[in-house]
C-alpha cells in the first residue's frame, strides 16, 4: 500500500517533539513548583535572619531607644560610636576597676578563646573519629552494646555529673584557675560527635575497606588515609558546632577560672561589661558615644 508524500509529512509533523522553548504543561508545573520552593526558602531565610538583624540594629541604638516601649525596629540615628566605646575606648577601668582598660583586655580574651577552641577542636575530632571508626568499620564482640551505652550518656543531664566532676578536677587534679577543665575532657570524645561520625562512616561502602586491606593497609592506615578524608563533611559540621559552643561557653570559666583578666574568654568579658567601672551609674551604651573617635 503506497503512502503519499503529504501523509509522510503529516506523520513526521505529528511525531516532532516539542521545542525546548515551548511552554508545555509539565514545564509550567515544574517552573511553578520551583518558584514556590524558592519563595518558601526566601521566607524561611528572612525569619531565621530576624534575630541577627535585630541584634545588629539594636547595637546602633541609643539608651532611650533601647528602653522605649515598644522598641523601634530601626534606630533614628545610627550610633556607630557604640562599637568604639565597647572595644577601643580608654576608660581607666576594666574587668576590675582601675586594673585593666578596655583596650588591653579584649585582644587577650579573644586570644584565650581561640587557643581553647583550637585544642578542644583537635581533641573532639581525633577522639570521636577514632571511636566512631571502631564502632562502624571494625567487627568485634559487644560492639553494639557498648555503642548503646555511649548513646545512653546523652540522656544523662549535665547537672548530675557537675559536682563529682568539679570535685575531681579541683580536689584530685588541682586544676583550679587553669584551662584544663575546658580542654582535657574533649580528648575523651563526645557522645553526639561519635554518633554523628559513626552514622556517616557506615554509609561508606565496605568494599573500600576490602580493597585497602588487599593493598596492605592496616587498621590505622585505613582510618587515617581512607576513612578520615572521606568523612570531611561530618568532621566539618562537628568542628563548627564545637567552635560555637566554646566561643559562647560562660559557665565553665565561671566555675573553674578565678583570674578572669588573664585566663577568661570572650563570654566572661561580655558578662563583665555590665560591671565595669567606666559604666557604673549608667547603662551601656553610653548616651553620647564618641564618633568619629577622637585622635
N, C-alpha and C positions, 0 to 999 in steps of 0.2 A: 504494500500500500504506500503510495508516494505521499510525501509531505511537502507542501508548497513552501516557498521562501517566506511568505507572510506568517505562516504558522510557526516556523523556526524562530523568526524574530520575536513573535509574541511570547513563545515559550522562554526564550533567553531573557526577555524583559521581565517576565514574571518571576524568574529564578534569581535575578540580580539582587544581592544583599543590600541592605540599607546603607546609605553613605554614612561615614563617621560623624559628619556634622548634622545629620538628620535627627530631630528630637523625637525619638520613639517613646513609647510608654515606659519601657524599662529604664531608659536613660533619664527620663523625667523623675521617676521614683528614686533612682539612685542619687541624683543631684539633690532632690528634696530631702532625702534622708541624711546626706552629708551636711547640708545647710543646717538642719535641725541638730545634728550632733555637734557641729562647731558652735552653734548658738548656745547649746547646753554647756559645753566646755567653757565658753566665754563667761557665762553667768556664774558657773562654779568658781572660775578664777577670780572674778570680781568679789564674790562672797568671801573666799579664802584670804584675799589680799586686804580686806577691810580692816582687820586689826593692825596690820603693818602700816596702812595708810593713816589710821587714827593715831598710832604711836608717833609717826613722823610729824604729822600736823600738830599734835599736842606739844611736841618738843619746841615748836616755834611760837607758842602762845605765851602770853603774859600770865601773871598770877591771877589777875582779875578774870581773865577769860577761862582759866583752868578751874576756877571755883565759882563760876556763874552757872546757875540752873535755869534752863537747860544749857549745857556746854555747847558753844558754837562749834560747828564742824571745821570751818576754815578760820585761821587767825585773821584778825582785822589787819594787822601789820606783822609780817614775819619777824620774829626776834632771833636773828642769826647770832646775836651775842650770847644766847644761852649756851651754845656749844663752846664758845670761847671761855665762858665762866666755868663750865664744868670740867674742861680739860687743861686749860693753859693759864688761868688767872692766878697770879701770885697772891695768896691770901694770908700767908704767915701762919696758917694752921692746917693741920692735915687730919689724919685719922685720929690723932690725939692732938689737941690744940697746942700750938707752939712748938711742935716737933718736926712735922713733915709738911711740906707745901703740896698743893695740888699738882704742880708741875713736876715734882720729883717722884711721887709715889705711883702715878698711873702707868708710866712705862715699866716700872718694876712689877706691878701686879699683872700686867699683860704678859710680861716675860715669864713670870712664875706660872701663869695659867698655861702658856704654850709648852713649857717644859713638862709640866704634869701631864698634859694631854698627849705629848709625844710618847712618853713612857707607857701611859695607860693604853694608847693605841697599839703599841708593839706587844704588850702583854696580852691584851684581849685577842688580837688577831692570831698570834702564834699559838697560844694555848688552846683557844677554841677551835682553831683549824686542825690541830693535832688530834684533839679528842674527837672531833667530827669525822676525821679521816678514819679513825679506829672504829667508830660506830657504823660507818657507811661502806667502807671498802674492804675491811678485814673480817674474816669469819672466825669466830671464837665462841665458846660456850658461855652462856649468860649475858650475851651482848644486849639483847632486847630488854632483859630485866634491869640491867644497870642503866640503860638509856631511860627507862621508865622512872627510875629513882632520880636521875638527873632532872627530868621534867618535873618531878614532884617537888623539887626545891623551889620551882617558880610559884607554887601555890603557898609557900611559907612566907608570911608577911615579914618585911624587914624589921619591924618593931620587935619581933620575937627574939631575934638574934642580936639586937642592938646592944643590950647590956653585956652579955657574955663576950661579944666581940670587942667592946670597949675595954673590958677588964683584961682581956688577953693582950691587946695592943699596948695598953698603958702600964699594967702591973707586971706582966710577964716579959714583954719585949722592951718596954720603956720607950715607946715611940711617941710620947707626948711632944708636941711642938715640932714635929717633923712631917715630911711628905709621905713617909712610908705607909701610913694607913690608907692613903689615897692611891698609891701606886702598886704596892705589893699584891693586894687581892686580885688585881687584873691579870696577873700571871698564873692564876689558878682557874682561869676560864669563867665564862658566864653562861648560864643555862640557856638564855634566849639566843645567844650567839651560836652556841653549839647546836641548838635545834635548827636554826636557820641554815647554817653551813651543812649540817648533816642532810637535810632535805634537799639542798641544792646538789650536793655531791652524789646523791642517789640517782639523780637524773642523768648523770654521765654514764654512757654505755660501758658495761663490764668488759666488752671486747677490747677496749683501750687498755685495760689492766693486763689482759692476757697477752696482747701484742707487746706491751712494755716488758713483761716478765720473760717473754721469749727472746727479747733483745738483751737480757741480762740485768734488768733493773731490780733492785731490792725494794723493800717496803719504803724506806726513807727516800730513795731516788724517785720512786713512783709518786710519793706525796709532794716532794719539793719541785720536781721538774715537769710533772704532767698534771696532777690533780689541782695543785695550788694555783698555777697560772690559769687553769680553766675556771676556777672559782672566783675570778676577779670581780664579777658583778656583785656577788654576795659579800665579798670582803669589802668592797666599796661602800655598800649600804651599811654594814656594821661599823665601818670607820666613821661615817657621817653621824650615825646615831650616838656613837661613843663620844665623839668630839662635842656634840651638842650637850650631852649630859655633863661632861667635865667642865665645860665653859659655864654652865648655869648652876653648878653644884655649890650651894651655900651651906648646907647642913654639915657636911663632913669637915670642912675647915673650922667651922664654929665649934665642933666637937673636940678636935684634936689640936688646933693651932692656937697659940697664945700670942705670938709675935706677928700680928697682922701686917705691920708696916713692911716687914722683910719676907714673910712667908705666906701672906694672904694671896687671894686670887681676885679676879675681876668681880665676882659676885660679892665678896666681902667688901670690896671698895665701893660698889654701888650701894650696898646696905649702909656703909659708914657715912655716905654723903648726907644722910639725914641728921647726923650729929656733929658735923664739922663746926669748928669754932668760927669759921667765916660766915656760917649761915645761922648761927644762934639768934633767936629772936625774930626770924623771918623765914618765909617759905622759899623753896627753890622751884623755879629760877628766880633770881633777884628781879626786883621791879624794873630797874633800868640797867640791863646788861650792856656793857660797852661794845659798841660795834660802829665803825670798824675798830679793831683792837688798838690801844694806844701804843705808840712807838717810843 
